[in-house]
Amino acid sequence: MGAKTANRFDTDDQRWAAAAARDPAAAHRFYTCVKTTGVYCISTCAGRPLRKNVFFAATRAEAEKAGMRACKRCKPDLDLR
């Protein structure tokens, strides 16, 4: 993976842009956590939370440690990458 790809999702603004665009290149590179629902999703999930309700986790374990559960729509916990 090149440096451009490696740095593509480093900031929250970049992660938000990828999630808003449902960018498949971002899938499982980070997880979108929604404070109001208590779920975490992959970037391609069809759910559309408000930006003010979102934070990002680098791993599923990090999202779960923050008290989030896996989304029942996109099922990020079923992909074992």
Secondary structure, 3 states (H helix, E strand, C coil): CCHHHHCCCCCHHHHHHHHHCCCHHHECCEEEEECCCCEEECCCCCCCCCHHHEEEECCHHHHHHCCCEECCCCCCCCCCC
